[in-house]
Amino acid sequence: MRACFMGLGYIGLPTAIIAAKHGVEVVGVDINPQVVEMTNAGHLHIIEPGMEAMLQEVVRSGALKAYTTPQVSDAYFMVVPTPFKGNHEPDISYVEAATRAVLPLLKAGDLYVIESTSPVGTTDKMAELIFTERPELEGEIYIAYCPERVLPGNVIYELVHNDRVIGGRDEASTDKAIAFYSQFVQGKLHRTNCKTAEMCKLTENSSRDVQIAFANELSLICDKAGINVWELITLANKHPRVNILWPGCGVGGHCIAVDPYFLTADFPVESQLIAKAREINNYKAFWCAEKVENAMLKFELEHHRKPCVAMMGLAFKPNIDDLRESPAKYIVTKVMQSCNNADILVVEPNVATHNVFKLTPYAEAYDRADIVVFLTAHDPFKTLPRRDDKVILDFCGIYK
Ligand code: SAJ
């Protein structure tokens, strides 16, 4: 069995590596020649604990080889990004380009799977494209949608142990895709149709976004009411049927802050709550920036000098170095722009250097600052001694 993975990013590359480790002959394809070169040299271009050693093993054994163009295989997996355009409309052009690239190689009996997060109906749309260009393949190939669910940082474990939803365009396609994934997935493989599988992925991340929006809304109410939101949620969660998530400085990353728009764009009338949750989570970052600016003004009025401010954390969530779509980064940028003469120390312990921000070690920044703003709950921040001589703005629950 030869499998061709289109896209060697945060999901495609780990999946290709795990499949190769489980006996599949893997062709990894990326349009970026540097990614291909690094992969073939056994260097991981993404950050994922434990993954590089595994890559080296499968490259050395010849189980995985990377190319810039697809090679004839028995199964093809579309694992490319699906970003959105300026107006929050999903952009499936990468899925389409990857599909067009494999089109000439498809033959009877092949399996074609989309893993990329996609608007409902994308699998059918791509099937239509395939059969328009290659009508002789109608009824001869297997087409399915199978989303991933892994949490960055825990990918090796979750790729193997998470349950997966597999939706074929017909029963035979579902069977064929299940047979492929069962080579390396130990979690349950749940069968459905492709539309439900597409919707399931969007539902999972929208559900999390809505729940975080509830926590963020509570944090705004508590701030006004003078209640510690962390204590409040801890207490409310003692109820056997209540499980509230935690507020933060917004929602970041490439999944939860993006996927709900795939629903709001296609179902604008129906998806009221989902749209509102997006608004609340975006507003939270804006609100945090305003809080910092107000604290700086207050300090200046009281002390007749500008404060030194430590902005603690740039990553989109704790203990990672991923700054993509990070609300913390947005807040730091906004505060720096509106207070251009201020003494602002930017801290991100998981990144060595940054091309925009000059980074300061966290203990030094904490020591020097008059105002400390916790944006991302990185573990090292929790070891800092609590100091009453500083103004502390804890947006991410360092002291929860
Ligand atoms: N966040 C909060 N409060 C919380 C939990 C998270 O504010 O209580 C924030 C984080 O700080 C971060 C954002 O949410 O800014 C997203 O982080 P996350 O850990 O919830 O999720 P991701 O984006 O790293 O990964 C998600 C996961 N989806 C779900 O948990 C439903 C993962 O399983 C998916 O595979 C991934 O999206 C994806 O690729 O879709």
Boltz pocket constraint, residues with backbone or C-beta under 6 A from the ligand:
constraints:
  - pocket:
      binder: B
      contacts: [[A, 148], [A, 149], [A, 150], [A, 151], [A, 152], [A, 204], [A, 205], [A, 208], [A, 212], [A, 245], [A, 246], [A, 247], [A, 248], [A, 249], [A, 250], [A, 251], [A, 252], [A, 253], [A, 254], [A, 255], [A, 256], [A, 316], [A, 317], [A, 318]]
      max_distance: 6.0
